[in-house]
Amino acid sequence: MPYDAPPDLAGLSLADVAALLEARQLPPVETWEPAHVGDSHMRIAANGRWYHEGGLITRPAMVRAFASLLLCDAGGQHWLVTPTQKLSIAVEDAAFLAVDLKEEDGNLVFRLNTDDLVIAGPAHPITAEGDPDTPAIYLGVRHGCRARLNRSTYAQLAEIALASDDLSVTSGTARFPLSPA
């Protein structure tokens, strides 16, 4: 079945995004408890590229499929989870990259490098790490996994934050400071 990428984020309304999110059916990885635990021999580089046994995975559909099976535990270990296997995966920084941003009706919508859409809010918080001179901004995605904002998306978010009195942004009912604590 061919993959149809969602339309350009700028052309989507908040209602369109909500409908796309509702229609997306992800596997219930958080409920699976497979007996076999092992190593996937996979790595997600800081630039968002996926590797298996040192070779770059070049098929976007494969990356999207694997990304739908990701989970990050409380200790920060990432896992690919299926009903029969739980395989560790090395993640250099974050499992996803946020590559675009749209602000509409007081909400911030992000597109990830996997074409997933995420609306920031209490369930998907924006966090600032690092130090004030070199902060890194992350977005909570799902199952403990996060997306790091790429440079252009970071710049878009910073522009929104500069309009506030305290370098923060609001999405829905949540307010997020963009300065590391």
C-alpha positions as MATLAB code, in Angstrom:
seq = 'MPYDAPPDLAGLSLADVAALLEARQLPPVETWEPAHVGDSHMRIAANGRWYHEGGLITRPAMVRAFASLLLCDAGGQHWLVTPTQKLSIAVEDAAFLAVDLKEEDGNLVFRLNTDDLVIAGPAHPITAEGDPDTPAIYLGVRHGCRARLNRSTYAQLAEIALASDDLSVTSGTARFPLSPA';
ca = [
       0.000    0.000    0.000;
       1.606    3.300   -1.030;
       2.138    5.983    1.565;
       0.436    9.334    1.057;
       2.207   12.039    3.020;
      -0.089   14.535    4.710;
      -0.409   17.897    2.950;
       1.984   20.715    3.715;
       1.530   21.843    7.318;
       0.899   25.454    6.280;
      -2.147   24.302    4.282;
      -3.742   22.397    7.172;
      -6.197   23.922    9.608;
      -6.217   22.893   13.250;
      -9.388   20.893   12.531;
      -7.604   19.123    9.650;
      -4.709   18.229   11.959;
      -7.098   16.948   14.636;
      -8.867   14.756   12.057;
      -5.564   13.349   10.781;
      -4.447   12.587   14.347;
      -7.741   10.869   15.135;
      -7.532    8.763   11.969;
      -3.938    7.637   12.659;
      -3.970    4.251   14.309;
      -0.705    3.416   16.022;
       0.099   -0.010   17.475;
      -0.551   -0.279   21.249;
       3.134   -0.857   22.056;
       2.656    0.275   25.654;
       0.362   -2.722   26.302;
       2.561   -5.401   24.737;
       4.765   -7.510   27.003;
       6.804   -9.724   24.678;
       8.816  -12.605   26.104;
      11.858  -12.095   23.845;
      14.138   -9.150   24.701;
      17.180   -8.440   22.560;
      19.081   -5.866   20.526;
      17.868   -4.502   17.204;
      21.389   -3.512   16.048;
      19.764   -0.220   15.041;
      20.706    3.375   15.772;
      18.969    6.711   15.311;
      21.612    9.386   14.718;
      21.262   12.908   16.098;
      20.409   14.110   12.569;
      17.355   11.799   12.478;
      18.834    9.168   10.158;
      18.221    5.526   10.981;
      20.910    2.834   10.670;
      20.850   -0.950   10.892;
      24.153   -2.735   11.464;
      25.937    0.414   10.290;
      23.998    0.763    7.009;
      21.675    3.695    6.412;
      17.972    2.789    6.143;
      16.980    4.686    2.998;
      13.307    3.733    2.664;
      11.117    6.343    4.411;
       8.290    3.786    4.719;
      10.585    1.494    6.748;
      11.561    4.355    9.050;
       7.888    5.297    9.555;
       7.013    1.669   10.313;
       9.827    1.297   12.858;
       9.014    4.707   14.393;
       5.447    3.559   15.060;
       6.874    0.774   17.273;
       9.112    3.004   19.423;
       8.891    3.304   23.169;
      11.280    4.956   25.637;
      11.354    3.637   29.195;
      11.826    5.649   32.395;
      15.575    4.981   32.258;
      15.880    6.578   28.820;
      16.350    3.307   26.900;
      14.545    3.200   23.565;
      12.874    0.012   22.388;
      11.263   -1.332   19.241;
       8.286   -3.288   20.545;
       6.157   -5.892   18.768;
       3.814   -8.465   20.302;
       6.655  -11.025   20.222;
       9.865   -8.980   20.653;
      11.276   -6.021   22.562;
      14.521   -4.905   20.939;
      16.784   -2.131   22.197;
      17.661    0.677   19.804;
      20.447    3.220   20.297;
      19.303    6.836   20.067;
      22.001    9.516   19.975;
      19.764   12.433   20.970;
      16.024   12.169   20.300;
      14.051    9.554   18.390;
      12.422   12.185   16.169;
      13.145   15.599   14.676;
      10.531   18.362   14.588;
      10.968   19.826   11.095;
       8.102   22.312   10.795;
       5.782   24.354   12.987;
       2.462   26.117   12.610;
       0.706   28.332   15.131;
      -3.081   28.496   14.905;
      -5.769   29.515   17.383;
      -3.344   29.439   20.318;
      -2.013   25.973   19.449;
       1.390   24.889   18.172;
       1.389   22.052   15.641;
       4.633   20.322   14.709;
       5.474   18.029   11.794;
       8.114   15.412   12.514;
      10.694   13.920   10.160;
       8.409   10.860    9.967;
       5.468   13.032    8.782;
       3.741   12.547   12.150;
       1.852   15.584   13.417;
       1.920   16.587   17.093;
      -0.029   19.342   18.845;
       1.978   20.655   21.809;
       0.153   20.640   25.133;
       0.125   18.859   28.495;
       0.379   15.422   26.825;
       3.071   16.671   24.418;
       5.174   19.179   26.386;
       7.886   21.445   25.024;
      11.017   21.373   27.171;
      14.237   23.379   27.092;
      17.526   21.725   28.040;
      21.178   22.657   27.868;
      22.240   26.088   29.032;
      20.976   29.603   28.231;
      23.708   30.120   25.608;
      23.072   26.840   23.767;
      19.597   25.544   24.598;
      18.085   22.478   22.978;
      14.307   22.387   22.592;
      12.363   19.100   22.667;
       8.757   18.097   22.100;
       7.161   15.116   23.818;
       5.836   12.792   21.106;
       4.509    9.465   22.462;
       5.426    6.551   24.719;
       8.245    8.532   26.349;
       9.863    9.444   23.020;
      10.784   13.005   22.112;
      11.568   15.109   19.063;
      14.349   17.673   18.981;
      13.489   20.823   17.066;
      15.701   21.308   14.033;
      17.278   24.717   13.434;
      14.523   26.244   11.296;
      11.739   24.982   13.580;
      13.661   26.265   16.598;
      13.883   29.670   14.883;
      10.121   29.649   14.197;
       9.402   28.843   17.844;
      11.880   31.467   19.092;
      10.108   34.093   16.984;
       6.820   33.212   18.692;
       8.492   33.287   22.133;
      10.042   36.712   21.520;
       6.524   38.164   21.443;
       6.010   37.073   25.070;
       7.359   38.860   28.117;
       9.185   35.818   29.461;
      10.496   33.875   26.430;
       7.795   31.247   26.660;
       5.170   29.855   24.311;
       1.617   28.714   24.865;
      -0.169   25.852   23.174;
      -3.719   25.095   24.188;
      -3.849   25.463   27.956;
      -0.137   24.879   28.590;
       2.682   27.397   28.820;
       6.262   26.331   28.114;
       9.392   28.348   29.004;
      12.079   28.197   26.325;
      14.945   29.011   28.679;
      16.670   26.022   30.284;
      16.193   25.862   34.047;
];
